[in-house]
């Protein structure tokens, strides 16, 4: 298993995405959050197809922090059922991965 993960979260606005990102960064649950504005989303919700413009958040973290990260997103996110999906992060620039490890010092679950 990889030591690191990348997560995808959507938010309803840039303001809410920035607030969520800042909280997760301050808690050291993520090392970096990329905010991609104006993502068009279509999805099933409560029996209907919905359309929305959202902000895509791409988060990089230590794999041991995933449970805590998901929990915090669920606590802080304005959606009742926020999207939080993660993938193991494969090999990459060793210096970047060292930096990622050094910046994700939140409580780790072994």
Gaussian input, Z-matrix of N, CA and C with variables (Angstrom, degrees):
# hf/3-21g

backbone

0 1
 N
 C     1     B1
 C     2     B2     1     A1
 N     3     B3     2     A2     1     D1
 C     4     B4     3     A3     2     D2
 C     5     B5     4     A4     3     D3
 N     6     B6     5     A5     4     D4
 C     7     B7     6     A6     5     D5
 C     8     B8     7     A7     6     D6
 N     9     B9     8     A8     7     D7
 C    10    B10     9     A9     8     D8
 C    11    B11    10    A10     9     D9
 N    12    B12    11    A11    10    D10
 C    13    B13    12    A12    11    D11
 C    14    B14    13    A13    12    D12
 N    15    B15    14    A14    13    D13
 C    16    B16    15    A15    14    D14
 C    17    B17    16    A16    15    D15
 N    18    B18    17    A17    16    D16
 C    19    B19    18    A18    17    D17
 C    20    B20    19    A19    18    D18
 N    21    B21    20    A20    19    D19
 C    22    B22    21    A21    20    D20
 C    23    B23    22    A22    21    D21
 N    24    B24    23    A23    22    D22
 C    25    B25    24    A24    23    D23
 C    26    B26    25    A25    24    D24
 N    27    B27    26    A26    25    D25
 C    28    B28    27    A27    26    D26
 C    29    B29    28    A28    27    D27
 N    30    B30    29    A29    28    D28
 C    31    B31    30    A30    29    D29
 C    32    B32    31    A31    30    D30
 N    33    B33    32    A32    31    D31
 C    34    B34    33    A33    32    D32
 C    35    B35    34    A34    33    D33
 N    36    B36    35    A35    34    D34
 C    37    B37    36    A36    35    D35
 C    38    B38    37    A37    36    D36
 N    39    B39    38    A38    37    D37
 C    40    B40    39    A39    38    D38
 C    41    B41    40    A40    39    D39
 N    42    B42    41    A41    40    D40
 C    43    B43    42    A42    41    D41
 C    44    B44    43    A43    42    D42
 N    45    B45    44    A44    43    D43
 C    46    B46    45    A45    44    D44
 C    47    B47    46    A46    45    D45
 N    48    B48    47    A47    46    D46
 C    49    B49    48    A48    47    D47
 C    50    B50    49    A49    48    D48
 N    51    B51    50    A50    49    D49
 C    52    B52    51    A51    50    D50
 C    53    B53    52    A52    51    D51
 N    54    B54    53    A53    52    D52
 C    55    B55    54    A54    53    D53
 C    56    B56    55    A55    54    D54
 N    57    B57    56    A56    55    D55
 C    58    B58    57    A57    56    D56
 C    59    B59    58    A58    57    D57
 N    60    B60    59    A59    58    D58
 C    61    B61    60    A60    59    D59
 C    62    B62    61    A61    60    D60
 N    63    B63    62    A62    61    D61
 C    64    B64    63    A63    62    D62
 C    65    B65    64    A64    63    D63
 N    66    B66    65    A65    64    D64
 C    67    B67    66    A66    65    D65
 C    68    B68    67    A67    66    D66
 N    69    B69    68    A68    67    D67
 C    70    B70    69    A69    68    D68
 C    71    B71    70    A70    69    D69
 N    72    B72    71    A71    70    D70
 C    73    B73    72    A72    71    D71
 C    74    B74    73    A73    72    D72
 N    75    B75    74    A74    73    D73
 C    76    B76    75    A75    74    D74
 C    77    B77    76    A76    75    D75
 N    78    B78    77    A77    76    D76
 C    79    B79    78    A78    77    D77
 C    80    B80    79    A79    78    D78
 N    81    B81    80    A80    79    D79
 C    82    B82    81    A81    80    D80
 C    83    B83    82    A82    81    D81
 N    84    B84    83    A83    82    D82
 C    85    B85    84    A84    83    D83
 C    86    B86    85    A85    84    D84
 N    87    B87    86    A86    85    D85
 C    88    B88    87    A87    86    D86
 C    89    B89    88    A88    87    D87
 N    90    B90    89    A89    88    D88
 C    91    B91    90    A90    89    D89
 C    92    B92    91    A91    90    D90
 N    93    B93    92    A92    91    D91
 C    94    B94    93    A93    92    D92
 C    95    B95    94    A94    93    D93
 N    96    B96    95    A95    94    D94
 C    97    B97    96    A96    95    D95
 C    98    B98    97    A97    96    D96
 N    99    B99    98    A98    97    D97
 C   100   B100    99    A99    98    D98
 C   101   B101   100   A100    99    D99
 N   102   B102   101   A101   100   D100
 C   103   B103   102   A102   101   D101
 C   104   B104   103   A103   102   D102
 N   105   B105   104   A104   103   D103
 C   106   B106   105   A105   104   D104
 C   107   B107   106   A106   105   D105
 N   108   B108   107   A107   106   D106
 C   109   B109   108   A108   107   D107
 C   110   B110   109   A109   108   D108
 N   111   B111   110   A110   109   D109
 C   112   B112   111   A111   110   D110
 C   113   B113   112   A112   111   D111
 N   114   B114   113   A113   112   D112
 C   115   B115   114   A114   113   D113
 C   116   B116   115   A115   114   D114
 N   117   B117   116   A116   115   D115
 C   118   B118   117   A117   116   D116
 C   119   B119   118   A118   117   D117
 N   120   B120   119   A119   118   D118
 C   121   B121   120   A120   119   D119
 C   122   B122   121   A121   120   D120
 N   123   B123   122   A122   121   D121
 C   124   B124   123   A123   122   D122
 C   125   B125   124   A124   123   D123
 N   126   B126   125   A125   124   D124
 C   127   B127   126   A126   125   D125
 C   128   B128   127   A127   126   D126
 N   129   B129   128   A128   127   D127
 C   130   B130   129   A129   128   D128
 C   131   B131   130   A130   129   D129
 N   132   B132   131   A131   130   D130
 C   133   B133   132   A132   131   D131
 C   134   B134   133   A133   132   D132
 N   135   B135   134   A134   133   D133
 C   136   B136   135   A135   134   D134
 C   137   B137   136   A136   135   D135
 N   138   B138   137   A137   136   D136
 C   139   B139   138   A138   137   D137
 C   140   B140   139   A139   138   D138
 N   141   B141   140   A140   139   D139
 C   142   B142   141   A141   140   D140
 C   143   B143   142   A142   141   D141
 N   144   B144   143   A143   142   D142
 C   145   B145   144   A144   143   D143
 C   146   B146   145   A145   144   D144
 N   147   B147   146   A146   145   D145
 C   148   B148   147   A147   146   D146
 C   149   B149   148   A148   147   D147
 N   150   B150   149   A149   148   D148
 C   151   B151   150   A150   149   D149
 C   152   B152   151   A151   150   D150
 N   153   B153   152   A152   151   D151
 C   154   B154   153   A153   152   D152
 C   155   B155   154   A154   153   D153
 N   156   B156   155   A155   154   D154
 C   157   B157   156   A156   155   D155
 C   158   B158   157   A157   156   D156
 N   159   B159   158   A158   157   D157
 C   160   B160   159   A159   158   D158
 C   161   B161   160   A160   159   D159
 N   162   B162   161   A161   160   D160
 C   163   B163   162   A162   161   D161
 C   164   B164   163   A163   162   D162
 N   165   B165   164   A164   163   D163
 C   166   B166   165   A165   164   D164
 C   167   B167   166   A166   165   D165
 N   168   B168   167   A167   166   D166
 C   169   B169   168   A168   167   D167
 C   170   B170   169   A169   168   D168
 N   171   B171   170   A170   169   D169
 C   172   B172   171   A171   170   D170
 C   173   B173   172   A172   171   D171
 N   174   B174   173   A173   172   D172
 C   175   B175   174   A174   173   D173
 C   176   B176   175   A175   174   D174
 N   177   B177   176   A176   175   D175
 C   178   B178   177   A177   176   D176
 C   179   B179   178   A178   177   D177
 N   180   B180   179   A179   178   D178
 C   181   B181   180   A180   179   D179
 C   182   B182   181   A181   180   D180
 N   183   B183   182   A182   181   D181
 C   184   B184   183   A183   182   D182
 C   185   B185   184   A184   183   D183
 N   186   B186   185   A185   184   D184
 C   187   B187   186   A186   185   D185
 C   188   B188   187   A187   186   D186
 N   189   B189   188   A188   187   D187
 C   190   B190   189   A189   188   D188
 C   191   B191   190   A190   189   D189
 N   192   B192   191   A191   190   D190
 C   193   B193   192   A192   191   D191
 C   194   B194   193   A193   192   D192
 N   195   B195   194   A194   193   D193
 C   196   B196   195   A195   194   D194
 C   197   B197   196   A196   195   D195
 N   198   B198   197   A197   196   D196
 C   199   B199   198   A198   197   D197
 C   200   B200   199   A199   198   D198
 N   201   B201   200   A200   199   D199
 C   202   B202   201   A201   200   D200
 C   203   B203   202   A202   201   D201
 N   204   B204   203   A203   202   D202
 C   205   B205   204   A204   203   D203
 C   206   B206   205   A205   204   D204
 N   207   B207   206   A206   205   D205
 C   208   B208   207   A207   206   D206
 C   209   B209   208   A208   207   D207
 N   210   B210   209   A209   208   D208
 C   211   B211   210   A210   209   D209
 C   212   B212   211   A211   210   D210
 N   213   B213   212   A212   211   D211
 C   214   B214   213   A213   212   D212
 C   215   B215   214   A214   213   D213
 N   216   B216   215   A215   214   D214
 C   217   B217   216   A216   215   D215
 C   218   B218   217   A217   216   D216
 N   219   B219   218   A218   217   D217
 C   220   B220   219   A219   218   D218
 C   221   B221   220   A220   219   D219
 N   222   B222   221   A221   220   D220
 C   223   B223   222   A222   221   D221
 C   224   B224   223   A223   222   D222
 N   225   B225   224   A224   223   D223
 C   226   B226   225   A225   224   D224
 C   227   B227   226   A226   225   D225
 N   228   B228   227   A227   226   D226
 C   229   B229   228   A228   227   D227
 C   230   B230   229   A229   228   D228
 N   231   B231   230   A230   229   D229
 C   232   B232   231   A231   230   D230
 C   233   B233   232   A232   231   D231
 N   234   B234   233   A233   232   D232
 C   235   B235   234   A234   233   D233
 C   236   B236   235   A235   234   D234
 N   237   B237   236   A236   235   D235
 C   238   B238   237   A237   236   D236
 C   239   B239   238   A238   237   D237
 N   240   B240   239   A239   238   D238
 C   241   B241   240   A240   239   D239
 C   242   B242   241   A241   240   D240
 N   243   B243   242   A242   241   D241
 C   244   B244   243   A243   242   D242
 C   245   B245   244   A244   243   D243
 N   246   B246   245   A245   244   D244
 C   247   B247   246   A246   245   D245
 C   248   B248   247   A247   246   D246
 N   249   B249   248   A248   247   D247
 C   250   B250   249   A249   248   D248
 C   251   B251   250   A250   249   D249
 N   252   B252   251   A251   250   D250
 C   253   B253   252   A252   251   D251
 C   254   B254   253   A253   252   D252
 N   255   B255   254   A254   253   D253
 C   256   B256   255   A255   254   D254
 C   257   B257   256   A256   255   D255
 N   258   B258   257   A257   256   D256
 C   259   B259   258   A258   257   D257
 C   260   B260   259   A259   258   D258
 N   261   B261   260   A260   259   D259
 C   262   B262   261   A261   260   D260
 C   263   B263   262   A262   261   D261
 N   264   B264   263   A263   262   D262
 C   265   B265   264   A264   263   D263
 C   266   B266   265   A265   264   D264
 N   267   B267   266   A266   265   D265
 C   268   B268   267   A267   266   D266
 C   269   B269   268   A268   267   D267
 N   270   B270   269   A269   268   D268
 C   271   B271   270   A270   269   D269
 C   272   B272   271   A271   270   D270
 N   273   B273   272   A272   271   D271
 C   274   B274   273   A273   272   D272
 C   275   B275   274   A274   273   D273
 N   276   B276   275   A275   274   D274
 C   277   B277   276   A276   275   D275
 C   278   B278   277   A277   276   D276
 N   279   B279   278   A278   277   D277
 C   280   B280   279   A279   278   D278
 C   281   B281   280   A280   279   D279
 N   282   B282   281   A281   280   D280
 C   283   B283   282   A282   281   D281
 C   284   B284   283   A283   282   D282
 N   285   B285   284   A284   283   D283
 C   286   B286   285   A285   284   D284
 C   287   B287   286   A286   285   D285
 N   288   B288   287   A287   286   D286
 C   289   B289   288   A288   287   D287
 C   290   B290   289   A289   288   D288
 N   291   B291   290   A290   289   D289
 C   292   B292   291   A291   290   D290
 C   293   B293   292   A292   291   D291
 N   294   B294   293   A293   292   D292
 C   295   B295   294   A294   293   D293
 C   296   B296   295   A295   294   D294
 N   297   B297   296   A296   295   D295
 C   298   B298   297   A297   296   D296
 C   299   B299   298   A298   297   D297
 N   300   B300   299   A299   298   D298
 C   301   B301   300   A300   299   D299
 C   302   B302   301   A301   300   D300
 N   303   B303   302   A302   301   D301
 C   304   B304   303   A303   302   D302
 C   305   B305   304   A304   303   D303
 N   306   B306   305   A305   304   D304
 C   307   B307   306   A306   305   D305
 C   308   B308   307   A307   306   D306
 N   309   B309   308   A308   307   D307
 C   310   B310   309   A309   308   D308
 C   311   B311   310   A310   309   D309
 N   312   B312   311   A311   310   D310
 C   313   B313   312   A312   311   D311
 C   314   B314   313   A313   312   D312
 N   315   B315   314   A314   313   D313
 C   316   B316   315   A315   314   D314
 C   317   B317   316   A316   315   D315
 N   318   B318   317   A317   316   D316
 C   319   B319   318   A318   317   D317
 C   320   B320   319   A319   318   D318
 N   321   B321   320   A320   319   D319
 C   322   B322   321   A321   320   D320
 C   323   B323   322   A322   321   D321
 N   324   B324   323   A323   322   D322
 C   325   B325   324   A324   323   D323
 C   326   B326   325   A325   324   D324
 N   327   B327   326   A326   325   D325
 C   328   B328   327   A327   326   D326
 C   329   B329   328   A328   327   D327

   B1=1.4592
   B2=1.5273
   B3=1.3125
   B4=1.4592
   B5=1.5283
   B6=1.3185
   B7=1.4589
   B8=1.5258
   B9=1.3295
   B10=1.4545
   B11=1.5211
   B12=1.3369
   B13=1.4597
   B14=1.5159
   B15=1.3171
   B16=1.4598
   B17=1.5268
   B18=1.3278
   B19=1.4683
   B20=1.5166
   B21=1.3197
   B22=1.4517
   B23=1.5262
   B24=1.3264
   B25=1.4621
   B26=1.5244
   B27=1.3234
   B28=1.4606
   B29=1.5203
   B30=1.3219
   B31=1.4691
   B32=1.5294
   B33=1.3228
   B34=1.4622
   B35=1.5281
   B36=1.3289
   B37=1.4707
   B38=1.5214
   B39=1.3309
   B40=1.4581
   B41=1.5258
   B42=1.3197
   B43=1.4613
   B44=1.5342
   B45=1.3192
   B46=1.4647
   B47=1.5253
   B48=1.3344
   B49=1.4609
   B50=1.5287
   B51=1.3332
   B52=1.4717
   B53=1.5272
   B54=1.3207
   B55=1.4708
   B56=1.5203
   B57=1.3145
   B58=1.4545
   B59=1.5226
   B60=1.3282
   B61=1.4670
   B62=1.5284
   B63=1.3230
   B64=1.4641
   B65=1.5307
   B66=1.3367
   B67=1.4615
   B68=1.5271
   B69=1.3245
   B70=1.4623
   B71=1.5224
   B72=1.3317
   B73=1.4713
   B74=1.5273
   B75=1.3249
   B76=1.4688
   B77=1.5226
   B78=1.3324
   B79=1.4586
   B80=1.5293
   B81=1.3341
   B82=1.4655
   B83=1.5198
   B84=1.3389
   B85=1.4548
   B86=1.5230
   B87=1.3189
   B88=1.4613
   B89=1.5183
   B90=1.3371
   B91=1.4631
   B92=1.5184
   B93=1.3196
   B94=1.4641
   B95=1.5221
   B96=1.3321
   B97=1.4658
   B98=1.5243
   B99=1.3202
   B100=1.4602
   B101=1.5179
   B102=1.3324
   B103=1.4559
   B104=1.5245
   B105=1.3164
   B106=1.4544
   B107=1.5307
   B108=1.3418
   B109=1.4744
   B110=1.5244
   B111=1.3134
   B112=1.4664
   B113=1.5249
   B114=1.3216
   B115=1.4587
   B116=1.5213
   B117=1.3106
   B118=1.4628
   B119=1.5221
   B120=1.3155
   B121=1.4579
   B122=1.5261
   B123=1.3176
   B124=1.4633
   B125=1.5194
   B126=1.3374
   B127=1.4560
   B128=1.5261
   B129=1.3227
   B130=1.4530
   B131=1.5120
   B132=1.3353
   B133=1.4675
   B134=1.5175
   B135=1.3042
   B136=1.4653
   B137=1.5279
   B138=1.3523
   B139=1.4556
   B140=1.5079
   B141=1.3428
   B142=1.4725
   B143=1.5189
   B144=1.3144
   B145=1.4574
   B146=1.5191
   B147=1.3045
   B148=1.4680
   B149=1.5267
   B150=1.3156
   B151=1.4650
   B152=1.5192
   B153=1.3356
   B154=1.4630
   B155=1.5232
   B156=1.3098
   B157=1.4561
   B158=1.5168
   B159=1.3133
   B160=1.4600
   B161=1.5226
   B162=1.3124
   B163=1.4603
   B164=1.5251
   B165=1.3213
   B166=1.4594
   B167=1.5169
   B168=1.3141
   B169=1.4580
   B170=1.5244
   B171=1.3316
   B172=1.4608
   B173=1.5241
   B174=1.3335
   B175=1.4663
   B176=1.5205
   B177=1.3299
   B178=1.4559
   B179=1.5208
   B180=1.3475
   B181=1.4565
   B182=1.5248
   B183=1.3148
   B184=1.4608
   B185=1.5232
   B186=1.3234
   B187=1.4658
   B188=1.5263
   B189=1.3217
   B190=1.4653
   B191=1.5268
   B192=1.3271
   B193=1.4611
   B194=1.5256
   B195=1.3284
   B196=1.4650
   B197=1.5198
   B198=1.3169
   B199=1.4637
   B200=1.5208
   B201=1.3264
   B202=1.4662
   B203=1.5321
   B204=1.3177
   B205=1.4643
   B206=1.5257
   B207=1.3151
   B208=1.4623
   B209=1.5228
   B210=1.3246
   B211=1.4568
   B212=1.5155
   B213=1.3320
   B214=1.4712
   B215=1.5213
   B216=1.3314
   B217=1.4648
   B218=1.5282
   B219=1.3194
   B220=1.4681
   B221=1.5298
   B222=1.3195
   B223=1.4657
   B224=1.5274
   B225=1.3211
   B226=1.4636
   B227=1.5308
   B228=1.3096
   B229=1.4625
   B230=1.5288
   B231=1.3368
   B232=1.4683
   B233=1.5282
   B234=1.3355
   B235=1.4646
   B236=1.5226
   B237=1.3178
   B238=1.4625
   B239=1.5332
   B240=1.3467
   B241=1.4655
   B242=1.5341
   B243=1.3342
   B244=1.4677
   B245=1.5255
   B246=1.3201
   B247=1.4629
   B248=1.5225
   B249=1.3149
   B250=1.4665
   B251=1.5219
   B252=1.3132
   B253=1.4648
   B254=1.5153
   B255=1.3327
   B256=1.4619
   B257=1.5205
   B258=1.3206
   B259=1.4565
   B260=1.5161
   B261=1.3327
   B262=1.4680
   B263=1.5276
   B264=1.2918
   B265=1.4621
   B266=1.5218
   B267=1.3130
   B268=1.4554
   B269=1.5127
   B270=1.3077
   B271=1.4570
   B272=1.5279
   B273=1.3126
   B274=1.4553
   B275=1.5115
   B276=1.3107
   B277=1.4562
   B278=1.5315
   B279=1.3390
   B280=1.4661
   B281=1.5241
   B282=1.3324
   B283=1.4645
   B284=1.5312
   B285=1.3311
   B286=1.4625
   B287=1.5251
   B288=1.3238
   B289=1.4662
   B290=1.5282
   B291=1.3170
   B292=1.4721
   B293=1.5257
   B294=1.3333
   B295=1.4703
   B296=1.5262
   B297=1.3442
   B298=1.4575
   B299=1.5347
   B300=1.3139
   B301=1.4773
   B302=1.5133
   B303=1.3303
   B304=1.4594
   B305=1.5276
   B306=1.3305
   B307=1.4631
   B308=1.5140
   B309=1.3175
   B310=1.4684
   B311=1.5219
   B312=1.3155
   B313=1.4632
   B314=1.5161
   B315=1.3382
   B316=1.4614
   B317=1.5143
   B318=1.3247
   B319=1.4581
   B320=1.5227
   B321=1.3097
   B322=1.4698
   B323=1.5127
   B324=1.3138
   B325=1.4620
   B326=1.5183
   B327=1.2938
   B328=1.4756
   B329=1.5104
   A1=109.33
   A2=116.31
   A3=121.96
   A4=110.27
   A5=115.97
   A6=120.43
   A7=112.00
   A8=117.18
   A9=121.11
   A10=111.38
   A11=115.03
   A12=121.49
   A13=109.68
   A14=114.37
   A15=121.79
   A16=106.04
   A17=115.81
   A18=121.09
   A19=109.83
   A20=114.41
   A21=121.50
   A22=107.72
   A23=115.23
   A24=122.54
   A25=106.13
   A26=117.73
   A27=120.22
   A28=108.98
   A29=115.19
   A30=122.07
   A31=108.48
   A32=117.04
   A33=119.71
   A34=115.13
   A35=118.36
   A36=120.22
   A37=109.61
   A38=115.43
   A39=120.39
   A40=110.54
   A41=117.63
   A42=120.76
   A43=110.63
   A44=117.12
   A45=119.89
   A46=111.67
   A47=117.50
   A48=120.76
   A49=110.40
   A50=117.50
   A51=120.91
   A52=111.23
   A53=117.16
   A54=120.09
   A55=110.97
   A56=116.76
   A57=120.98
   A58=110.56
   A59=116.58
   A60=120.94
   A61=111.19
   A62=117.06
   A63=120.84
   A64=111.16
   A65=117.27
   A66=120.56
   A67=111.30
   A68=116.62
   A69=120.51
   A70=111.49
   A71=116.63
   A72=120.45
   A73=110.82
   A74=117.21
   A75=120.17
   A76=111.89
   A77=116.65
   A78=120.66
   A79=112.49
   A80=117.02
   A81=123.96
   A82=112.78
   A83=116.02
   A84=120.42
   A85=111.61
   A86=116.53
   A87=123.11
   A88=108.67
   A89=115.31
   A90=120.09
   A91=111.03
   A92=116.24
   A93=120.54
   A94=108.79
   A95=115.70
   A96=121.29
   A97=107.30
   A98=116.22
   A99=121.10
   A100=107.43
   A101=116.62
   A102=122.14
   A103=108.76
   A104=116.25
   A105=122.16
   A106=107.36
   A107=117.73
   A108=120.42
   A109=112.48
   A110=114.33
   A111=123.49
   A112=113.62
   A113=116.42
   A114=120.89
   A115=107.51
   A116=116.55
   A117=119.87
   A118=109.69
   A119=117.14
   A120=122.00
   A121=110.28
   A122=115.19
   A123=122.29
   A124=106.10
   A125=116.68
   A126=119.53
   A127=110.65
   A128=114.75
   A129=120.81
   A130=109.05
   A131=117.97
   A132=122.16
   A133=108.50
   A134=115.67
   A135=123.21
   A136=112.02
   A137=115.18
   A138=121.30
   A139=116.57
   A140=117.09
   A141=120.57
   A142=109.97
   A143=115.51
   A144=120.21
   A145=107.48
   A146=115.93
   A147=122.78
   A148=109.64
   A149=115.63
   A150=122.55
   A151=107.88
   A152=115.41
   A153=119.76
   A154=109.73
   A155=115.08
   A156=120.87
   A157=106.42
   A158=116.59
   A159=121.79
   A160=110.34
   A161=114.88
   A162=122.56
   A163=106.60
   A164=116.44
   A165=121.29
   A166=108.74
   A167=116.45
   A168=122.29
   A169=108.02
   A170=116.46
   A171=121.84
   A172=106.24
   A173=116.06
   A174=122.44
   A175=110.11
   A176=117.09
   A177=122.10
   A178=108.69
   A179=115.83
   A180=120.32
   A181=111.69
   A182=115.21
   A183=122.03
   A184=106.87
   A185=117.51
   A186=121.89
   A187=112.39
   A188=117.34
   A189=120.03
   A190=112.55
   A191=117.68
   A192=121.75
   A193=113.50
   A194=117.94
   A195=120.39
   A196=113.56
   A197=118.62
   A198=119.75
   A199=111.20
   A200=116.94
   A201=121.42
   A202=110.13
   A203=117.18
   A204=122.00
   A205=110.55
   A206=117.80
   A207=121.39
   A208=110.05
   A209=117.13
   A210=120.62
   A211=112.97
   A212=116.77
   A213=120.43
   A214=111.28
   A215=117.48
   A216=119.23
   A217=109.12
   A218=117.41
   A219=120.67
   A220=111.20
   A221=117.99
   A222=121.65
   A223=112.44
   A224=117.49
   A225=122.24
   A226=114.35
   A227=117.96
   A228=122.47
   A229=111.21
   A230=117.58
   A231=119.34
   A232=113.82
   A233=118.66
   A234=120.32
   A235=110.25
   A236=116.09
   A237=121.08
   A238=111.05
   A239=116.44
   A240=122.30
   A241=107.88
   A242=117.41
   A243=118.95
   A244=111.97
   A245=114.44
   A246=120.75
   A247=108.41
   A248=116.02
   A249=121.87
   A250=106.25
   A251=116.31
   A252=122.11
   A253=108.16
   A254=117.04
   A255=118.90
   A256=111.35
   A257=114.33
   A258=123.01
   A259=108.23
   A260=116.86
   A261=119.05
   A262=109.10
   A263=115.58
   A264=121.64
   A265=107.81
   A266=116.49
   A267=121.27
   A268=112.73
   A269=115.73
   A270=119.94
   A271=110.32
   A272=115.45
   A273=120.11
   A274=110.88
   A275=115.71
   A276=122.22
   A277=108.57
   A278=118.71
   A279=120.84
   A280=113.30
   A281=117.45
   A282=119.98
   A283=110.80
   A284=116.76
   A285=119.93
   A286=110.16
   A287=116.65
   A288=120.25
   A289=111.53
   A290=117.70
   A291=121.00
   A292=109.95
   A293=116.11
   A294=120.09
   A295=110.20
   A296=117.17
   A297=121.59
   A298=109.76
   A299=117.05
   A300=121.07
   A301=111.05
   A302=117.39
   A303=120.52
   A304=112.79
   A305=117.72
   A306=121.39
   A307=114.19
   A308=118.00
   A309=121.32
   A310=107.72
   A311=115.03
   A312=120.32
   A313=112.31
   A314=116.52
   A315=120.21
   A316=110.68
   A317=117.50
   A318=119.86
   A319=110.84
   A320=117.33
   A321=122.17
   A322=110.41
   A323=114.61
   A324=121.47
   A325=106.67
   A326=118.01
   A327=121.37
   A328=111.68
   D1=142.97
   D2=178.83
   D3=-71.06
   D4=148.62
   D5=175.82
   D6=-74.68
   D7=-16.18
   D8=-173.35
   D9=-127.09
   D10=157.27
   D11=178.77
   D12=-137.08
   D13=154.08
   D14=170.41
   D15=-114.92
   D16=136.71
   D17=-177.34
   D18=-122.03
   D19=150.39
   D20=176.46
   D21=-117.95
   D22=129.50
   D23=177.57
   D24=-136.66
   D25=140.66
   D26=172.75
   D27=-109.46
   D28=151.06
   D29=179.39
   D30=-134.28
   D31=153.88
   D32=-175.94
   D33=-75.09
   D34=-17.90
   D35=-179.60
   D36=-154.14
   D37=162.48
   D38=177.86
   D39=-64.44
   D40=-39.53
   D41=179.30
   D42=-59.96
   D43=-47.07
   D44=-179.97
   D45=-68.24
   D46=-36.25
   D47=177.22
   D48=-64.61
   D49=-43.06
   D50=178.64
   D51=-64.06
   D52=-42.28
   D53=178.32
   D54=-61.70
   D55=-45.58
   D56=179.27
   D57=-63.43
   D58=-45.62
   D59=179.33
   D60=-59.74
   D61=-45.64
   D62=-179.36
   D63=-60.73
   D64=-43.10
   D65=177.86
   D66=-60.54
   D67=-47.08
   D68=-178.19
   D69=-66.16
   D70=-36.57
   D71=176.56
   D72=-67.88
   D73=-45.55
   D74=-179.55
   D75=-61.88
   D76=-33.20
   D77=178.19
   D78=-82.79
   D79=0.19
   D80=179.58
   D81=60.09
   D82=29.35
   D83=176.10
   D84=-84.44
   D85=-18.61
   D86=176.17
   D87=-136.78
   D88=154.64
   D89=176.65
   D90=-97.19
   D91=-25.78
   D92=-173.63
   D93=-156.15
   D94=142.98
   D95=173.68
   D96=-132.54
   D97=122.55
   D98=172.35
   D99=-95.46
   D100=134.44
   D101=179.66
   D102=-111.54
   D103=116.63
   D104=-178.97
   D105=-107.94
   D106=106.96
   D107=-175.18
   D108=-75.68
   D109=161.64
   D110=168.79
   D111=56.60
   D112=49.42
   D113=174.25
   D114=-89.53
   D115=122.56
   D116=177.43
   D117=-79.03
   D118=127.61
   D119=-179.16
   D120=-121.93
   D121=139.67
   D122=172.81
   D123=-130.20
   D124=133.59
   D125=-173.71
   D126=-161.01
   D127=158.94
   D128=172.93
   D129=-80.65
   D130=132.46
   D131=173.90
   D132=-147.94
   D133=121.26
   D134=177.96
   D135=50.55
   D136=47.30
   D137=173.58
   D138=82.01
   D139=5.25
   D140=-178.48
   D141=-132.17
   D142=152.46
   D143=171.97
   D144=-83.02
   D145=123.90
   D146=-179.85
   D147=-109.45
   D148=156.46
   D149=173.15
   D150=-130.79
   D151=138.57
   D152=179.77
   D153=-152.57
   D154=155.13
   D155=169.23
   D156=-98.88
   D157=125.99
   D158=-176.51
   D159=-129.34
   D160=172.70
   D161=172.38
   D162=-106.89
   D163=127.83
   D164=176.84
   D165=-90.03
   D166=125.16
   D167=177.90
   D168=-106.15
   D169=128.00
   D170=176.34
   D171=-113.75
   D172=115.43
   D173=-173.36
   D174=-111.69
   D175=138.87
   D176=175.28
   D177=-114.33
   D178=131.95
   D179=-174.17
   D180=-150.46
   D181=173.05
   D182=172.85
   D183=-83.20
   D184=136.21
   D185=-176.50
   D186=-56.79
   D187=-31.64
   D188=-178.95
   D189=-68.39
   D190=-13.35
   D191=-179.02
   D192=-96.87
   D193=-0.36
   D194=-173.36
   D195=-58.42
   D196=-46.50
   D197=-178.77
   D198=-60.60
   D199=-44.74
   D200=179.21
   D201=-65.26
   D202=-42.59
   D203=178.93
   D204=-60.28
   D205=-48.50
   D206=179.24
   D207=-60.40
   D208=-42.73
   D209=178.47
   D210=-60.87
   D211=-42.90
   D212=179.82
   D213=-68.01
   D214=-40.32
   D215=176.95
   D216=-60.38
   D217=-43.70
   D218=179.46
   D219=-62.58
   D220=-35.80
   D221=179.05
   D222=-72.49
   D223=-39.83
   D224=-170.94
   D225=-94.43
   D226=-21.28
   D227=-171.90
   D228=-74.90
   D229=142.43
   D230=178.94
   D231=-73.60
   D232=-20.86
   D233=179.00
   D234=-75.31
   D235=145.12
   D236=175.47
   D237=-65.74
   D238=-36.14
   D239=178.71
   D240=-129.07
   D241=82.60
   D242=-177.95
   D243=-71.46
   D244=145.75
   D245=174.44
   D246=-75.97
   D247=122.60
   D248=172.07
   D249=-140.49
   D250=106.90
   D251=179.49
   D252=-123.40
   D253=144.72
   D254=-179.17
   D255=-135.84
   D256=154.23
   D257=176.66
   D258=-135.08
   D259=146.61
   D260=173.67
   D261=-63.28
   D262=140.62
   D263=178.70
   D264=-90.60
   D265=123.03
   D266=-177.22
   D267=-76.73
   D268=-170.46
   D269=178.42
   D270=-56.41
   D271=150.05
   D272=-179.66
   D273=-160.56
   D274=-168.37
   D275=178.50
   D276=-58.89
   D277=116.62
   D278=-176.94
   D279=-55.62
   D280=-38.40
   D281=179.97
   D282=-65.90
   D283=-38.64
   D284=178.18
   D285=-64.94
   D286=-44.47
   D287=-179.83
   D288=-64.75
   D289=-35.73
   D290=174.85
   D291=-63.97
   D292=-43.54
   D293=177.80
   D294=-62.02
   D295=-44.90
   D296=179.41
   D297=-57.16
   D298=-45.10
   D299=179.61
   D300=-62.80
   D301=-40.44
   D302=-176.40
   D303=-71.51
   D304=-23.59
   D305=-176.87
   D306=-96.56
   D307=-8.57
   D308=179.00
   D309=-108.25
   D310=84.41
   D311=-175.34
   D312=-111.52
   D313=15.32
   D314=178.45
   D315=-60.27
   D316=174.29
   D317=-179.18
   D318=-62.00
   D319=121.69
   D320=-176.87
   D321=-95.41
   D322=140.56
   D323=177.80
   D324=-106.62
   D325=118.51
   D326=-177.79
   D327=-84.62

